[in-house]
Amino acid sequence: MFGNDRTQLRKLFFDCWRLHQQGAPLDAMQQTIAQIIGMHPEYHALLENPDNLDKDYLPEEGETNPFLHMSMHIALHEQIGADRPTGISKAYQQLCEQTGAAHEAEHAMMECLGEALWKAQRENRMPDEAAYLDCVIKMLRI
């Protein structure tokens, strides 16, 4: 999305939230980021304190990385908008109907996306889009 520079990516979240709060004009990506931050009030205080820019979030200590979480929302928005993999937009709409909320549907999809990314990283290859889509579609049968 924005390269591999963790600080640069995190700074983008801080900057978008600050600009949004100031009522400054935002480009399309900044609007998406501000919208996703807005859906997560539990992260607002974190993004208002620049001391949090370099904080590590360790799963083994039970912590969720808020930047990874919000980045996955952004990735889902991009996938749904582009319908890539083909069929993901339809599956998303069906999940929204099934769960009753877009945010809940995205959180369900994150399970599949996280698994696809983890497998790709572990096997040093690109994510398997077909397996990812299949995982999301299987959620519709639950």
C-alpha positions as CSV (number, residue, x, y, z in Angstrom):
1,M,0.0,0.0,0.0
2,F,2.6,2.6,1.1
3,G,5.9,0.6,1.1
4,N,7.6,-1.1,3.9
5,D,8.5,1.8,6.1
6,R,6.6,1.2,9.3
7,T,7.1,4.8,10.6
8,Q,6.0,6.4,7.4
9,L,2.8,4.2,7.3
10,R,1.9,5.0,10.9
11,K,2.6,8.7,10.4
12,L,0.1,8.6,7.6
13,F,-2.6,7.4,10.0
14,F,-1.7,10.1,12.5
15,D,-1.7,12.8,9.8
16,C,-5.0,11.8,8.3
17,W,-6.7,11.7,11.7
18,R,-5.3,15.2,12.6
19,L,-6.3,16.6,9.2
20,H,-9.8,15.1,9.5
21,Q,-10.2,16.6,13.0
22,Q,-9.2,20.0,11.7
23,G,-11.7,19.8,8.9
24,A,-9.0,20.0,6.3
25,P,-9.6,18.8,2.7
26,L,-8.6,15.2,2.3
27,D,-7.8,13.2,-0.9
28,A,-9.6,9.9,-1.6
29,M,-7.1,7.7,0.3
30,Q,-7.0,10.1,3.3
31,Q,-10.8,10.0,3.4
32,T,-10.8,6.3,3.5
33,I,-8.2,6.2,6.3
34,A,-10.1,8.8,8.3
35,Q,-13.3,6.9,7.8
36,I,-11.7,3.7,9.0
37,I,-10.2,5.5,12.0
38,G,-13.6,6.9,12.7
39,M,-15.0,3.4,12.9
40,H,-12.5,2.6,15.7
41,P,-13.0,5.0,18.6
42,E,-10.8,2.8,20.7
43,Y,-7.8,4.1,18.5
44,H,-8.6,7.8,18.6
45,A,-6.6,8.6,21.8
46,L,-3.7,6.5,20.5
47,L,-3.6,8.6,17.2
48,E,-3.7,11.8,19.1
49,N,-0.5,11.0,21.0
50,P,2.6,11.1,18.8
51,D,4.5,9.1,21.4
52,N,2.6,6.0,20.1
53,L,4.2,6.3,16.7
54,D,7.0,3.7,17.5
55,K,5.2,1.5,20.0
56,D,5.5,-2.2,19.4
57,Y,2.4,-4.4,19.6
58,L,3.2,-7.9,20.6
59,P,0.6,-10.7,20.0
60,E,2.4,-12.9,22.5
61,E,1.5,-10.3,25.1
62,G,-2.1,-10.3,24.0
63,E,-1.9,-7.0,22.0
64,T,-3.5,-6.2,18.7
65,N,-1.6,-4.0,16.4
66,P,-4.1,-1.1,15.6
67,F,-2.1,-0.1,12.5
68,L,-2.3,-3.6,11.1
69,H,-6.0,-3.8,11.9
70,M,-6.8,-0.5,10.1
71,S,-4.5,-1.4,7.2
72,M,-6.4,-4.6,6.7
73,H,-9.6,-2.6,6.5
74,I,-8.0,-0.4,3.9
75,A,-6.9,-3.5,1.9
76,L,-10.5,-4.8,2.1
77,H,-11.9,-1.5,0.8
78,E,-9.5,-1.6,-2.1
79,Q,-10.3,-5.2,-2.9
80,I,-14.1,-4.6,-2.7
81,G,-13.8,-1.5,-4.9
82,A,-11.8,-3.3,-7.5
83,D,-13.6,-6.6,-7.1
84,R,-10.3,-8.4,-6.8
85,P,-10.3,-11.3,-6.5
86,T,-13.3,-11.4,-8.8
87,G,-16.4,-12.1,-6.7
88,I,-15.1,-10.5,-3.5
89,S,-17.5,-7.6,-3.8
90,K,-20.6,-9.8,-4.1
91,A,-19.3,-12.0,-1.2
92,Y,-18.8,-8.8,0.9
93,Q,-22.4,-7.6,0.1
94,Q,-23.8,-11.0,1.2
95,L,-21.7,-10.9,4.4
96,C,-23.0,-7.4,5.1
97,E,-26.5,-8.8,4.8
98,Q,-25.7,-11.8,6.9
99,T,-24.0,-9.9,9.7
100,G,-26.2,-6.8,9.5
101,A,-23.2,-4.4,9.4
102,A,-20.3,-3.6,7.0
103,H,-17.8,-3.3,9.9
104,E,-18.7,-6.8,11.2
105,A,-18.5,-8.2,7.7
106,E,-15.0,-6.7,7.2
107,H,-13.9,-8.2,10.5
108,A,-15.1,-11.6,9.4
109,M,-13.2,-11.2,6.1
110,M,-10.1,-10.2,8.0
111,E,-9.8,-13.8,9.3
112,C,-9.5,-15.1,5.8
113,L,-7.2,-12.2,4.6
114,G,-4.9,-12.7,7.6
115,E,-4.7,-16.4,6.9
116,A,-4.0,-15.9,3.2
117,L,-1.2,-13.3,4.0
118,W,0.3,-15.6,6.7
119,K,0.4,-18.6,4.4
120,A,1.9,-16.5,1.6
121,Q,4.6,-15.1,3.9
122,R,5.4,-18.5,5.4
123,E,5.7,-20.0,1.9
124,N,7.4,-17.0,0.4
125,R,4.9,-16.5,-2.4
126,M,2.0,-14.3,-3.5
127,P,-1.3,-14.8,-1.6
128,D,-3.6,-17.4,-3.1
129,E,-6.6,-15.3,-4.2
130,A,-8.8,-18.3,-5.0
131,A,-8.2,-19.8,-1.5
132,Y,-8.9,-16.4,0.1
133,L,-12.1,-15.9,-1.8
134,D,-13.2,-19.5,-1.0
135,C,-12.6,-18.8,2.7
136,V,-14.8,-15.7,2.5
137,I,-17.5,-17.6,0.6
138,K,-17.5,-20.4,3.1
139,M,-18.4,-17.9,5.8
140,L,-21.7,-17.3,4.0
141,R,-22.7,-20.9,4.8
142,I,-22.0,-20.6,8.5
